[in-house]
């Protein structure tokens, strides 16, 4: 089973519900908590992210980017908070006004997770422990 930790900065001008919605658009099952200056959550399903990558046809680009984000037995990356508010996935590029959402995925082999998220449908079997 994978564990997904999510954390986003919350600026005074932002509505916490909008940041929560952005996170839920990528990780619908996330259990979310709003704190002073941040929104954080945990999830155990990569299914929606996998579907977004397929639907937006960005699997190849994301595969290469995620391989550069492997930190030992974890994958650590950021996605764009504003794109996520409208249900789109875009890897973070840093230095955006409202900040990106940081994600840490652990609990399974990083290369298997990357393949699950970005591999071609015929080449991979569905992994129930990532859903």
BELVENQUI-V789548 format. One record per pair of residues at least 4 apart in sequence whose ideal C-beta (glycine too) atoms are under 8 Angstrom apart, sorted by the first residue. I is the first residue (numbers start at 1). J is the second residue. D is the distance in whole Angstrom. If there is no record, write none. Layout:
((I & J & D) (I & J & D))
This chain:
((1 & 44 & 6) (1 & 107 & 6) (1 & 108 & 8) (1 & 129 & 5) (2 & 44 & 6) (2 & 46 & 6) (2 & 105 & 6) (2 & 106 & 7) (2 & 107 & 4) (2 & 108 & 5) (2 & 113 & 7) (2 & 129 & 7) (2 & 130 & 6) (3 & 42 & 7) (3 & 44 & 7) (3 & 105 & 7) (3 & 106 & 5) (3 & 107 & 5) (4 & 27 & 6) (4 & 30 & 8) (4 & 42 & 6) (4 & 43 & 4) (4 & 44 & 7) (4 & 45 & 8) (4 & 46 & 7) (4 & 103 & 6) (4 & 104 & 7) (4 & 105 & 5) (5 & 40 & 7) (5 & 41 & 8) (5 & 42 & 6) (5 & 103 & 7) (5 & 104 & 5) (5 & 106 & 8) (6 & 23 & 6) (6 & 27 & 6) (6 & 30 & 6) (6 & 32 & 8) (6 & 40 & 6) (6 & 41 & 5) (6 & 42 & 7) (6 & 43 & 7) (6 & 101 & 6) (6 & 102 & 7) (6 & 103 & 5) (7 & 38 & 6) (7 & 39 & 7) (7 & 40 & 4) (7 & 41 & 8) (7 & 101 & 7) (7 & 102 & 5) (8 & 19 & 6) (8 & 22 & 7) (8 & 23 & 7) (8 & 38 & 7) (8 & 39 & 5) (8 & 40 & 7) (8 & 81 & 6) (8 & 99 & 7) (8 & 100 & 7) (8 & 101 & 4) (8 & 102 & 7) (9 & 37 & 7) (9 & 38 & 6) (9 & 98 & 7) (9 & 99 & 4) (10 & 14 & 6) (10 & 16 & 6) (10 & 19 & 6) (10 & 34 & 7) (10 & 35 & 8) (10 & 37 & 6) (10 & 38 & 5) (10 & 39 & 5) (11 & 98 & 6) (11 & 99 & 7) (14 & 18 & 6) (14 & 19 & 6) (14 & 98 & 7) (15 & 19 & 7) (16 & 20 & 6) (16 & 34 & 5) (16 & 39 & 6) (17 & 21 & 6) (18 & 22 & 7) (18 & 85 & 6) (19 & 23 & 7) (19 & 34 & 8) (19 & 39 & 5) (19 & 81 & 7) (20 & 24 & 6) (20 & 32 & 5) (20 & 34 & 7) (20 & 39 & 6) (21 & 25 & 6) (21 & 85 & 6) (22 & 26 & 7) (22 & 81 & 5) (22 & 82 & 8) (22 & 84 & 4) (22 & 85 & 4) (22 & 101 & 7) (23 & 27 & 6) (23 & 30 & 6) (23 & 32 & 6) (23 & 39 & 7) (23 & 41 & 6) (23 & 84 & 7) (23 & 101 & 6) (24 & 28 & 5) (24 & 30 & 6) (24 & 32 & 7) (25 & 84 & 5) (25 & 85 & 7) (25 & 86 & 8) (25 & 87 & 5) (26 & 48 & 7) (26 & 49 & 6) (26 & 52 & 7) (26 & 79 & 7) (26 & 84 & 5) (26 & 89 & 6) (26 & 101 & 8) (27 & 41 & 7) (27 & 43 & 4) (27 & 45 & 7) (27 & 48 & 7) (27 & 49 & 7) (28 & 45 & 8) (28 & 48 & 5) (29 & 43 & 5) (29 & 44 & 7) (29 & 45 & 5) (30 & 41 & 4) (30 & 42 & 7) (30 & 43 & 4) (31 & 41 & 6) (31 & 42 & 5) (31 & 43 & 7) (32 & 39 & 6) (32 & 40 & 7) (32 & 41 & 4) (33 & 39 & 7) (33 & 40 & 6) (33 & 41 & 7) (34 & 38 & 8) (34 & 39 & 5) (35 & 39 & 7) (35 & 40 & 7) (45 & 130 & 7) (45 & 131 & 5) (46 & 50 & 6) (46 & 105 & 7) (46 & 113 & 7) (46 & 116 & 7) (46 & 117 & 6) (46 & 130 & 5) (46 & 131 & 7) (47 & 51 & 6) (47 & 130 & 7) (47 & 131 & 5) (48 & 52 & 6) (49 & 53 & 6) (49 & 89 & 7) (49 & 117 & 6) (50 & 54 & 7) (50 & 116 & 7) (50 & 117 & 5) (50 & 130 & 8) (51 & 55 & 6) (52 & 56 & 6) (52 & 87 & 8) (52 & 88 & 8) (52 & 89 & 4) (53 & 58 & 6) (53 & 59 & 5) (53 & 62 & 6) (53 & 89 & 7) (53 & 117 & 6) (53 & 118 & 6) (54 & 59 & 6) (54 & 121 & 8) (56 & 88 & 7) (56 & 89 & 6) (58 & 62 & 5) (58 & 89 & 7) (59 & 63 & 6) (59 & 117 & 8) (59 & 118 & 4) (59 & 119 & 8) (59 & 120 & 8) (60 & 64 & 7) (60 & 118 & 7) (61 & 65 & 6) (62 & 66 & 6) (62 & 91 & 7) (62 & 117 & 7) (62 & 118 & 5) (63 & 67 & 7) (63 & 114 & 6) (63 & 117 & 8) (63 & 118 & 4) (63 & 119 & 8) (64 & 68 & 7) (65 & 69 & 7) (65 & 77 & 7) (65 & 91 & 5) (66 & 70 & 7) (66 & 75 & 6) (66 & 77 & 6) (66 & 114 & 5) (66 & 117 & 7) (66 & 118 & 7) (67 & 111 & 8) (67 & 114 & 6) (69 & 75 & 5) (69 & 76 & 6) (69 & 77 & 4) (70 & 74 & 7) (70 & 75 & 6) (70 & 110 & 5) (70 & 111 & 8) (70 & 114 & 8) (71 & 75 & 7) (71 & 76 & 5) (73 & 106 & 6) (73 & 109 & 8) (73 & 110 & 7) (74 & 104 & 6) (74 & 105 & 7) (74 & 106 & 5) (74 & 110 & 7) (75 & 103 & 8) (75 & 104 & 7) (75 & 105 & 5) (75 & 106 & 8) (75 & 110 & 5) (75 & 113 & 6) (75 & 114 & 7) (76 & 102 & 7) (76 & 103 & 7) (76 & 104 & 5) (76 & 105 & 8) (77 & 91 & 6) (77 & 92 & 7) (77 & 102 & 8) (77 & 103 & 6) (78 & 91 & 7) (78 & 92 & 3) (78 & 94 & 7) (78 & 100 & 4) (78 & 101 & 6) (78 & 102 & 5) (78 & 103 & 7) (79 & 83 & 7) (79 & 84 & 6) (79 & 89 & 6) (79 & 90 & 6) (79 & 91 & 6) (79 & 92 & 6) (79 & 100 & 6) (79 & 101 & 5) (79 & 103 & 7) (80 & 84 & 6) (80 & 90 & 4) (80 & 91 & 7) (80 & 92 & 6) (80 & 93 & 7) (80 & 96 & 7) (80 & 100 & 6) (80 & 101 & 8) (81 & 85 & 7) (81 & 96 & 8) (81 & 98 & 6) (81 & 99 & 6) (81 & 100 & 6) (81 & 101 & 5) (82 & 86 & 8) (82 & 96 & 7) (82 & 98 & 6) (83 & 88 & 4) (83 & 89 & 7) (83 & 90 & 4) (84 & 88 & 7) (84 & 89 & 7) (84 & 90 & 8) (84 & 101 & 7) (92 & 96 & 7) (92 & 100 & 3) (92 & 101 & 7) (92 & 102 & 8) (93 & 100 & 8) (94 & 100 & 7) (96 & 100 & 6) (105 & 110 & 8) (105 & 113 & 6) (108 & 112 & 6) (108 & 113 & 6) (108 & 129 & 7) (108 & 130 & 7) (109 & 113 & 7) (110 & 114 & 6) (111 & 115 & 6) (112 & 116 & 6) (112 & 127 & 8) (113 & 117 & 6) (113 & 130 & 7) (114 & 118 & 6) (115 & 119 & 4) (115 & 124 & 6) (116 & 124 & 6) (116 & 127 & 5) (116 & 130 & 5) (119 & 123 & 5) (119 & 124 & 4) (120 & 124 & 7) (126 & 131 & 8) (127 & 131 & 7))
